[in-house]
Amino acid sequence: MRKRTGRTAALSVLGAGAGLLALTLCAPLAHADALQVLHWWTSASERKAANVLAARLATENIDWRDAAIPGGAGIGAVKVLKSRVLAGNSPEVMQLVGYSLAEWSDLGLLLQLDGVAASGNWSRLLHPTAYSLVQNHGHVMAVPLGIHRINNLYYNRRLFARFGLTPSATWAEFERAAEKLRLAGITALAQSSEPWQVATLFETLVLAEAGPAFYRELFVRKNLEAYADPRLLHALKRLKTLRRWMPTPLRERPWTDAARQLADGDAAMFIMGDWAKGELNAWGLVTDEAFGCVAVPETAQYHLFSIDTLAMFSASYSHQAAQEKLAEVVISAPLQADYNRIKGSIPVLRGADTGKMDSCARNSVQVFARGAAAQAPSLVHRMASDESTKDAIVAEVSRYFNDEQVSAADAQRRLATIVRATSEQGKPP
Ligand code: GAL
């Protein structure tokens, strides 16, 4: 457990006034306010989804000042945040997720949202996984937006029909289909060599190989025995085997470029989180018509998740009412439905209406509802581990993937070394 800072302790005392605060939450703000929001949503669908939030806030007299930093998975945005906070210029709102939320909240820089959560009944309405993710030391420190499923495989339906293919449930079937495509001169699997994208594929392969319990041993508990397990070696080997069906040369490109390959029929399949589905939809491609969305082979029973959340920097408390209003409106059922339909994710509310969802989202809802035994928290998207361990693992996996000279056994040993070293750092002297 992390230590509580004096600041968070002081805020919890202030939390006694939360009941009074809740009374003021339902009306639009009497005075217009503006919130600067730092995030990394820059693709077509991401922008559209952010605009839904901005438009809803405008009806509350609050101006959404956009501070988007390009770079998938927030690699650039998190760096910008660090330098801005050090310079005493923090934004009012930041897309802070998972472990990074705990790290920032331990510094005592974030606004507690206990009053909003209590009056909005979050503990009952939210999926337990989403609710526990926004808490730190018993306080609600962020508002969750949507639940992304990462272990999705999209396929181009025109290409699949042309070659008489059906989506593969197993890796053996996948290999047969991919080889058929390769022999016909078609790139079977779109992919970028950008480190976070390679590592996102790798964590999916770990889940396929060994299921959520082993996945958690590896990335959440960082059990060194798991790092010596042959299942890790197999997942690493599969990662390199898949290169055979990827574009050559393999370039470091944004994830939207790989999605574009699938859309244009330059590649038959693509493995990526369901933000890619949102993007294909934003380009006018309809799910189940232009492309299909199924679970990655051997992961149909599992949900590799990443939950986007917004946290509020408290700084001078001068924007508190507007920040609380933002947290309140994000959880409303209509906004959840609109935002998540565009973003590709599913609502954080339990029992959300699946009537207007596509098959991909409905499937995500069903599998996620099975609870912790089916759920695996994404390492790459900050759900499983602290930022520095995550960064070190991503770098090592990417080095192995891109360097012919590094064997799977070498990579396995190096991953164990990283985890041993980062665990040692966390121990008291
Ligand atoms: C994830 C984030 C998604 C999406 C994706 C690509 O980390 O949860 O919302 O933006 O990165 O950048």
Boltz pocket constraint, residues with backbone or C-beta under 6 A from the ligand:
constraints:
  - pocket:
      binder: B
      contacts: [[A, 40], [A, 41], [A, 46], [A, 71], [A, 72], [A, 73], [A, 74], [A, 148], [A, 275], [A, 306], [A, 307], [A, 308], [A, 381]]
      max_distance: 6.0
